[in-house]
């Protein structure tokens, strides 16, 4: 049986407007205790290009830049069993979602949920039932496993975040 993994706490500033949801942090991200900790993941490069901050800044500075732009981050899954980092390796019957009902009640100013890839959207729709959830959009995954041209990923993310 694979190891039980626990996700990261949400990153939320004072008045978030957008919530970016991944599925479950990678092995590298969990080890570092940082969202999108794999340097090959395009998340920080894309958000830096869209929002105008330095993608090579410290993790804390990058997080502050997102918060300043009204962006919160979290993952669909609170815990799961998985070998490796691929979303396809998550054991379906082990998935436990985060408490989005309480989250959205506490952050009513969120007007849009952005899914970082198909797995996040699929598992959210399957596991989470929140009547008061804001509208959502699925974007191309920033994962290096999702082979799509950077410029195409950037264009989709730019449209959703601006």
Secondary structure, DSSP 8 states (H G I E B T S, - for coil): ---EEE----B--SS--EEEEESS--HHHHHHTSTT--TT--HHHHHHHHHT--TTS-HHHHHHHHHHTTEEEEESEEEEEBSSS-GGGB-GGG-EE--HHHHHHH-TT--EEEEESHHHHHHHHHH---TT--EEEEE---STTS---HHHHHHHHHHHH-
